[in-house]
Amino acid sequence: MNKNRYIVKTTLFLISLSLFSFQGTTQETWSLERCVQYAIENNIQIKQQALTVNYKENQKIQSLYDMAPNANSQLGHDVSFGKSLNYDNTYTDQNSQNTSFYIGSEVTLFNGFAKRNTLKQREFDLKAAIQDLEKARDDVSLNVVSAYLDILFNKELVSTAKEQLNVTKEQIEFNKKQVEVGTLAKGKLLETEAQAASEELSLTNYENQLRLSLITLEQLLELPLTEGFDIVIPNLDAAGLGKELLIADSVYAKAVLDRPEILSKELNLNSMEKQVAIAKAQLYPSLSFGASYYNNFNNKYTYARDSFGNPGALIPFGEQLKNNNRINMGFTLKIPIFNGLSAKTNVKNSTIQFESASNELQLEKNNLRKQIQQVHANAIAAMKKYDASEKAVTSTEEAFRYVQEKFNLGIVTPMEFNDSKNKVTAAKSSFIQAKYEYIFRIKILDFYYGKEITL
């Protein structure tokens, strides 16, 4: 009885273990949207740029606090040995202890608007960092889309290679029957089998390319390499993209207003403009207002000496605080006269940085225009290549059907048959490549126009 229970428990354990193993190897498919979102959330460069945004935000907040009055206090206690100052402003050879308290505040009334311009500058720096973060997200998204399309491209190559291999295997079976009845020489059968072996090698190469493209996407997503990783195959219709391409100038006119790399350079230019104003503020006088309170207690402060020269009683704590109370307030005007020309040098250097930022903005705009023009030209070329390769597939498939019929009748040789079939394979491969290149170029053009990339 116990033995039967043991067998049943062991069997159930093995069954549950096998089910768990089966679930563990189940393939998990990722959509493009999920890949892009995951990459954005986990990419290290994006996280680094997000930290830069946080840093710039802290700088902006600090600039806001810098405009408020400061306040500082100080509490001290010291012990003096030997001669020490008495309450009547005379020195006596005695040890004493003194406790003091200070609190003061100062506010800048005018400093050439340096603090205000610093706040505005750091606001521009924060906004520029946010745009840089958007640019980093866009770059990662484009890389993911490119890797995703590369996987789809390789999947279609594998599928086409399998189809061609199946056709060859069917032809081998047909040839075997012809050899058996004596209507076909065995050498022709061997040629067809050699063609099948060559196609199996090509299929293996395509499968390896597919695996490498999956690894590339996994690495972009910062995922651990697993055998179960795969992607969702969307229903792509390149013909449905339309033949009317966006005009390059229209794309640029919109992109130059919206693209984060342009906005970042514009904000950086604004920041440099404020830097010039901050540097010029050093040439102006500054005015500040300050107020402070001071008090102290000394354990040797006594009343006036008597007629015999003996010290009087110790002045009480409360009376000392009342007598030693000091309040001070006033204005301070600082006028720069000569500081080694550092202020003028800072103005000149800030002006140079402003001009450099202006050149960087124009350079970024020029690069954007060139990129859009190149993308537009590539899209036109890809569209023409797609149309031409689609016609090539149709014509080569029709020619192969004709050759296949003649081969079955024994009119053409296996070499001619294989040559025709190889042309179909090459045409289909070129068509698949043209298809995904066309899709990618169109999507990139839409991306610059501000459209979200979806498949």
C-alpha positions in Angstrom: 0.0 0.0 0.0 2.7 2.4 1.0 4.7 1.4 -2.2 1.7 2.3 -4.4 1.4 5.7 -2.7 5.0 6.4 -3.3 4.7 5.5 -7.0 1.6 7.7 -7.4 3.4 10.7 -5.7 6.4 10.2 -7.8 4.4 10.0 -11.0 2.5 13.2 -10.1 5.7 15.0 -9.3 7.3 14.0 -12.6 4.1 15.1 -14.5 4.1 18.5 -12.8 7.8 18.9 -13.4 7.3 18.2 -17.1 4.4 20.7 -17.3 6.5 23.3 -15.7 9.4 22.7 -18.1 7.0 22.9 -21.0 5.6 26.2 -19.8 9.2 27.5 -19.3 10.1 26.8 -22.9 6.9 28.4 -24.4 7.8 31.1 -26.7 7.0 34.6 -25.7 6.2 37.0 -28.6 6.9 40.7 -28.3 5.0 43.4 -30.4 6.9 46.4 -31.7 5.1 48.7 -29.3 6.1 46.5 -26.4 9.7 46.4 -27.6 9.9 50.2 -27.9 8.3 50.8 -24.6 10.5 48.3 -22.8 13.7 49.7 -24.4 12.8 53.2 -23.4 12.1 52.2 -19.8 15.3 50.1 -19.4 17.9 51.7 -21.7 20.9 52.8 -19.7 21.7 55.9 -21.8 18.1 57.1 -21.4 18.4 56.6 -17.6 21.6 58.6 -17.6 19.9 61.4 -19.5 17.0 61.3 -17.1 19.5 61.8 -14.3 20.8 64.8 -16.1 17.3 66.3 -16.2 17.0 65.8 -12.5 20.3 67.5 -11.9 19.3 70.5 -14.1 16.0 70.7 -12.2 17.9 70.9 -8.9 20.1 73.7 -10.3 17.0 75.6 -11.3 15.4 75.2 -7.9 18.7 76.3 -6.2 18.8 79.5 -8.4 15.3 80.3 -7.2 16.4 79.9 -3.5 19.5 82.0 -4.2 17.2 85.0 -4.8 15.8 84.9 -1.3 17.5 86.5 1.7 20.1 84.3 3.5 20.1 83.8 7.3 22.9 82.4 9.5 23.4 82.0 13.2 26.3 81.3 15.4 26.6 80.1 19.0 30.0 80.2 20.7 31.6 79.4 24.0 35.2 80.1 24.8 37.5 80.0 27.9 40.3 82.6 28.4 43.3 82.1 30.6 45.5 84.9 31.9 44.5 88.5 31.3 41.0 88.9 30.1 38.8 91.9 29.4 36.5 93.1 32.1 33.1 94.7 31.8 34.7 98.1 32.5 37.0 97.7 29.6 40.1 96.9 31.8 42.2 93.8 31.8 42.7 91.6 34.8 44.8 88.5 35.3 42.0 86.0 35.7 40.4 83.1 33.9 37.0 83.7 32.3 34.3 82.1 30.2 32.3 83.8 27.6 29.2 82.6 25.7 28.0 84.5 22.6 25.2 84.3 20.1 24.9 85.8 16.6 22.2 85.8 13.9 22.3 87.8 10.7 20.6 88.1 7.3 21.6 89.7 4.0 19.6 90.2 0.8 20.9 91.4 -2.5 18.9 94.4 -3.8 20.7 94.9 -7.1 23.6 93.1 -8.8 23.0 93.8 -12.4 20.1 91.2 -12.5 22.7 88.4 -12.3 20.6 86.2 -10.1 17.5 86.7 -12.2 19.4 85.9 -15.4 20.9 82.9 -13.7 17.5 81.5 -12.9 16.4 82.0 -16.5 19.5 80.4 -17.8 19.0 77.3 -15.7 15.4 77.1 -16.8 16.7 77.0 -20.4 19.3 74.4 -19.4 16.5 72.2 -17.9 14.3 72.5 -21.0 17.3 71.6 -23.2 18.1 68.5 -21.1 14.4 67.4 -21.4 14.8 67.7 -25.2 18.0 65.7 -25.1 16.1 63.1 -23.2 13.5 63.0 -26.0 16.2 62.7 -28.6 17.7 59.7 -26.7 14.3 58.1 -26.6 13.8 58.7 -30.4 17.3 57.2 -31.1 16.5 54.0 -29.1 13.1 53.7 -30.8 14.6 53.9 -34.3 17.2 51.3 -33.4 14.5 49.0 -32.1 12.3 49.5 -35.2 15.2 48.8 -37.5 16.1 45.6 -35.5 12.5 44.5 -35.5 12.1 45.0 -39.3 15.4 43.1 -39.8 13.9 40.1 -37.9 10.8 40.2 -40.1 13.0 40.4 -43.2 15.0 37.3 -42.1 11.8 35.5 -41.2 10.5 35.9 -44.7 13.8 34.8 -46.2 13.6 31.6 -44.1 10.0 31.1 -45.2 10.9 31.6 -48.9 13.9 29.2 -48.6 11.7 26.6 -47.0 9.2 26.9 -49.9 11.9 26.6 -52.5 13.3 23.6 -50.7 9.9 21.9 -50.6 9.5 22.4 -54.3 12.9 20.8 -54.9 12.0 17.9 -52.6 8.7 17.4 -54.5 10.7 17.4 -57.7 13.1 14.8 -56.3 10.2 12.5 -55.6 8.8 13.0 -59.1 12.3 12.3 -60.6 12.6 9.1 -58.6 9.5 7.8 -60.1 10.7 8.7 -63.6 14.0 7.0 -62.9 12.2 3.9 -61.8 10.2 3.6 -65.0 13.3 4.5 -67.0 12.1 7.8 -68.5 14.8 9.8 -66.8 18.5 9.3 -66.3 19.7 8.8 -62.7 22.3 11.5 -63.2 19.5 14.1 -63.5 18.1 12.9 -60.2 21.4 13.3 -58.6 21.6 16.9 -59.9 18.3 17.7 -58.3 19.4 16.1 -55.0 22.6 18.2 -55.1 20.4 21.3 -55.6 18.3 20.3 -52.5 21.5 20.0 -50.5 22.6 23.5 -51.6 19.2 24.9 -50.7 19.3 23.3 -47.3 22.6 25.0 -46.7 21.1 28.4 -47.7 18.2 27.7 -45.4 20.6 27.1 -42.5 22.4 30.3 -43.2 19.1 32.2 -43.3 18.1 30.6 -40.0 21.4 31.7 -38.5 20.8 35.3 -39.7 17.4 35.2 -38.1 18.8 34.0 -34.8 21.5 36.8 -34.8 18.9 39.4 -35.6 16.8 38.2 -32.6 19.9 38.4 -30.4 20.5 42.0 -31.6 17.0 43.0 -30.6 17.3 41.3 -27.2 20.6 43.2 -26.6 18.9 46.5 -27.5 16.2 45.7 -25.0 18.8 44.8 -22.4 17.2 41.3 -22.0 19.0 38.1 -21.1 19.5 35.9 -24.1 16.8 33.2 -24.1 15.7 30.6 -26.7 12.0 31.5 -26.3 12.3 35.1 -27.4 10.3 36.0 -30.6 8.3 38.8 -32.0 4.8 39.3 -33.3 4.5 39.2 -37.1 2.3 42.1 -38.1 0.2 42.1 -41.3 2.5 44.3 -43.4 1.2 45.6 -46.8 3.9 47.6 -48.5 1.6 48.3 -51.4 -0.9 49.9 -48.9 1.7 52.6 -48.0 0.7 54.5 -51.1 2.8 56.0 -53.8 2.5 59.6 -52.8 5.5 60.5 -50.7 5.7 63.5 -48.4 7.6 66.4 -49.9 11.1 66.8 -48.4 10.7 70.6 -47.8 7.3 70.1 -46.1 8.8 67.5 -43.8 11.7 69.8 -43.0 9.5 72.8 -42.3 7.6 70.8 -39.7 10.6 68.9 -38.3 12.7 72.1 -37.7 9.9 73.3 -35.4 9.4 70.0 -33.5 12.5 67.9 -33.5 14.2 67.7 -30.0 17.7 68.1 -31.4 16.7 71.5 -32.9 14.8 72.6 -29.8 17.8 71.6 -27.6 20.2 73.7 -29.6 17.7 76.7 -29.6 17.4 76.4 -25.8 21.1 76.2 -25.4 21.5 79.4 -27.5 19.0 81.1 -25.1 21.1 79.9 -22.2 24.2 81.3 -23.7 22.4 84.7 -24.2 21.7 84.8 -20.5 25.3 83.8 -19.7 26.4 87.0 -21.6 24.0 89.0 -19.4 25.3 87.4 -16.2 28.9 88.2 -17.3 27.9 91.9 -18.0 26.4 92.1 -14.5 30.0 92.0 -13.1 30.6 95.4 -14.6 27.9 97.1 -12.5 27.8 98.1 -8.8 25.9 95.8 -6.5 23.8 96.9 -3.5 22.8 94.7 -0.6 21.0 95.1 2.7 22.0 93.3 5.9 20.9 93.0 9.5 22.3 91.2 12.5 21.8 90.6 16.2 24.5 89.9 18.8 24.6 89.1 22.5 26.9 87.5 25.0 27.4 86.5 28.7 30.7 86.5 30.6 31.1 84.8 34.0 33.6 87.5 35.1 31.6 90.6 34.3 31.0 92.4 37.6 29.7 95.7 38.8 32.2 98.6 39.4 34.9 98.1 42.0 34.4 99.5 45.5 36.6 102.2 47.1 39.1 99.6 48.1 39.6 98.3 44.6 37.7 95.1 45.1 35.4 93.8 42.2 31.7 94.1 42.8 29.2 91.3 42.5 28.7 89.3 39.2 26.3 91.0 36.9 23.3 88.7 36.5 22.7 86.7 33.3 19.5 88.6 32.4 21.1 92.0 33.0 24.1 91.1 30.9 21.9 90.0 28.0 20.0 93.3 28.3 23.2 95.4 28.4 25.1 93.5 25.7 22.3 93.4 23.2 23.5 94.7 19.8 21.4 95.1 16.7 23.1 96.2 13.4 21.6 96.9 10.0 22.8 98.7 7.0 23.4 98.9 3.2 26.5 97.8 1.4 27.4 99.2 -2.0 30.2 97.4 -3.9 31.7 99.2 -6.9 34.0 97.3 -9.2 37.0 99.4 -10.0 39.7 97.0 -11.2 39.8 93.2 -11.0 42.5 92.3 -13.5 40.0 92.8 -16.3 38.4 89.5 -15.4 34.9 90.9 -15.8 35.5 92.2 -19.3 37.3 88.9 -20.2 34.2 86.9 -19.0 32.0 89.1 -21.2 34.1 88.4 -24.2 34.3 84.7 -23.6 30.5 84.5 -23.0 29.9 86.3 -26.3 32.1 83.8 -28.0 30.2 80.9 -26.5 26.9 82.6 -27.6 28.2 82.8 -31.2 29.4 79.2 -31.1 25.9 78.1 -29.9 24.4 80.0 -32.7 26.6 78.2 -35.2 25.8 74.9 -33.6 22.1 75.6 -34.0 22.5 76.4 -37.7 24.7 73.4 -38.2 22.0 71.2 -36.6 19.4 72.6 -38.9 21.6 72.0 -41.9 22.2 68.4 -40.8 18.5 67.9 -40.3 17.7 69.2 -43.8 20.4 66.9 -45.3 19.1 63.9 -43.4 15.5 64.5 -44.5 16.6 65.0 -48.1 18.6 61.8 -48.0 15.7 59.9 -46.4 13.4 61.2 -49.0 15.7 60.2 -51.8 16.2 56.8 -50.3 12.4 56.4 -50.0 11.9 57.2 -53.7 14.7 54.7 -54.6 13.2 52.1 -52.4 9.7 52.6 -53.9 11.1 52.2 -57.4 13.1 49.1 -56.3 10.0 47.6 -54.7 7.9 48.1 -57.8 10.6 46.6 -60.1 11.4 43.6 -57.8 7.6 42.9 -57.5 7.4 42.7 -61.3 10.6 40.6 -61.4 9.0 38.0 -59.0 5.9 37.8 -61.2 7.9 37.3 -64.4 10.4 34.8 -62.9 7.6 32.7 -61.3 5.8 32.6 -64.6 8.9 31.6 -66.4 9.6 28.9 -63.8 6.2 27.4 -64.2 6.8 27.1 -67.9 10.2 25.5 -67.3 8.8 23.1 -64.7 6.1 21.9 -67.2 8.8 21.3 -69.8 11.1 19.6 -67.3 8.3 17.2 -66.3 8.0 16.4 -70.0 11.7 15.8 -70.3 12.3 18.7 -72.6 14.7 20.7 -70.4 17.6 19.5 -68.3 17.8 19.6 -64.5 20.5 22.3 -64.8 18.1 24.5 -66.7 15.3 23.7 -64.2 17.5 24.6 -61.2 18.7 27.7 -62.9 15.2 28.9 -63.4 14.2 28.1 -59.8 17.3 29.9 -58.5 16.2 33.0 -60.4 12.8 32.8 -58.6 14.6 32.5 -55.2 16.8 35.4 -56.0 13.9 37.5 -57.2 11.9 36.7 -54.1 14.9 37.6 -51.9 15.4 40.9 -53.7 11.6 41.6 -53.4 11.6 40.9 -49.6 14.7 43.1 -49.1 13.1 45.9 -51.2 9.8 45.5 -49.3 11.3 46.0 -45.9 13.6 48.8 -47.1 10.6 50.6 -48.6 8.6 50.2 -45.4 11.5 51.4 -43.2 12.3 54.4 -45.4 8.6 55.5 -45.5 8.4 55.1 -41.7 11.5 57.2 -41.2 10.1 59.9 -43.4 6.8 59.8 -41.3 8.9 59.9 -38.1 10.6 63.1 -39.1 7.1 64.5 -40.0 6.1 63.8 -36.4 4.1 60.6 -36.9 4.5 57.7 -34.4 6.1 54.6 -35.9 3.7 51.6 -36.0 3.5 48.4 -38.0 
